[in-house]
C-alpha cells in the first residue's frame, strides 16, 4: 500500500465536531486493506474560512466475515451527528459499488 502525505494549512478560527471523520477513515482501512491484495486508499481534506471538504476513496478487498458483519453502525451514527450538529449545512455522499467505496463530505462553516 502506498501512502502519500501532503501538508495542510491550519485554520484555527474554524473547527469541525470532534471525532467526526474517524468512522470514514476507519472504514477505509477496515474494508480497503489486505496484505494479500492490492490496496488503495486516498484521503483528501481541505478547509478554509467557509467550508470543510473530505474525500475518501478505497478499493474493496476481501476481509474476514466477522469484521464485515459488524460494519455500518459508525457511519449511521455519524450521519445522525451531522444532522444534529450541521442541519442544512452539510452534504454527505456515499458511493458503495462492487469494487470501490467512496465518501464525500462537505460542511458549510458559516
C-alpha positions as CSV (number, residue, x, y, z in Angstrom):
1,X,0.0,0.0,0.0
2,X,1.3,3.4,-0.9
3,X,0.8,6.3,1.5
4,X,1.2,9.9,0.3
5,X,1.4,12.9,2.7
6,X,0.6,16.5,2.0
7,X,0.9,19.4,4.3
8,X,-2.3,21.1,5.4
9,X,-3.0,24.8,6.0
10,X,-4.2,25.2,9.6
11,X,-7.3,27.4,10.0
12,X,-7.5,27.8,13.8
13,X,-10.7,30.0,13.8
14,X,-12.8,27.2,12.5
15,X,-13.2,23.7,13.7
16,X,-15.4,20.7,13.0
17,X,-17.0,18.5,15.6
18,X,-14.5,16.1,17.3
19,X,-14.2,12.6,16.0
20,X,-16.5,13.3,13.0
21,X,-14.3,11.9,10.3
22,X,-12.8,8.9,12.1
23,X,-15.6,6.4,11.2
24,X,-15.0,7.2,7.5
25,X,-11.2,6.7,7.8
26,X,-11.6,3.6,9.9
27,X,-13.9,2.0,7.3
28,X,-11.5,2.8,4.5
29,X,-8.8,0.8,6.3
30,X,-11.1,-1.9,7.6
31,X,-12.5,-2.7,4.1
32,X,-9.6,-1.5,1.9
33,X,-6.5,-3.2,3.3
34,X,-5.5,-6.8,2.8
35,X,-1.8,-7.8,2.7
36,X,-2.6,-10.4,0.0
37,X,-4.3,-7.9,-2.3
38,X,-3.5,-4.5,-3.8
39,X,-4.9,-1.8,-1.6
40,X,-5.6,1.8,-2.5
41,X,-6.8,4.4,-0.1
42,X,-6.9,8.1,-1.0
43,X,-7.9,10.7,1.7
44,X,-8.1,14.4,0.9
45,X,-9.2,17.1,3.3
46,X,-9.4,20.8,2.7
47,X,-10.7,23.6,4.9
48,X,-10.9,27.3,4.6
49,X,-12.9,30.0,6.4
50,X,-16.2,29.0,4.9
51,X,-16.1,25.2,4.2
52,X,-14.6,21.8,5.1
53,X,-14.3,19.1,2.5
54,X,-13.4,15.5,2.9
55,X,-13.0,12.9,0.2
56,X,-12.1,9.2,0.9
57,X,-11.8,6.6,-1.8
58,X,-10.8,3.0,-1.3
59,X,-10.9,-0.2,-3.2
60,X,-12.7,-3.1,-1.6
61,X,-10.6,-6.2,-0.6
62,X,-11.5,-9.5,0.9
63,X,-11.9,-9.1,4.7
64,X,-12.8,-11.6,7.5
65,X,-16.5,-12.3,7.6
66,X,-16.9,-11.4,11.3
67,X,-15.4,-7.9,10.7
68,X,-17.7,-7.0,7.7
69,X,-20.8,-8.3,9.5
70,X,-20.3,-5.7,12.3
71,X,-19.9,-2.8,9.9
72,X,-22.3,0.1,9.3
73,X,-23.0,1.4,12.8
74,X,-20.2,4.0,12.8
75,X,-21.4,5.6,9.5
76,X,-25.0,5.6,10.6
77,X,-24.2,7.3,13.9
78,X,-22.0,9.8,12.0
79,X,-24.9,10.6,9.7
80,X,-27.1,11.3,12.7
81,X,-24.4,13.5,14.3
82,X,-24.1,15.5,11.1
83,X,-27.9,16.1,11.0
84,X,-27.8,17.3,14.6
85,X,-24.7,19.4,14.5
86,X,-24.8,20.8,10.9
87,X,-28.5,20.7,9.9
88,X,-28.9,22.0,6.3
89,X,-25.2,22.9,6.3
90,X,-23.7,19.6,5.1
91,X,-23.7,17.3,2.2
92,X,-22.7,13.6,2.6
93,X,-22.4,11.4,-0.5
94,X,-21.5,7.7,-0.1
95,X,-21.0,5.5,-3.1
96,X,-20.7,1.8,-2.4
97,X,-20.2,-0.1,-5.6
98,X,-18.8,-3.5,-6.3
99,X,-15.1,-2.8,-6.2
100,X,-14.9,0.7,-4.7
101,X,-16.2,2.7,-1.8
102,X,-16.1,6.5,-1.6
103,X,-17.2,9.2,0.8
104,X,-17.5,12.8,0.0
105,X,-18.4,15.2,2.8
106,X,-19.0,19.0,2.6
107,X,-19.7,21.2,5.6
108,X,-20.6,24.9,5.4
109,X,-18.8,26.5,8.3
110,X,-20.6,29.8,8.2
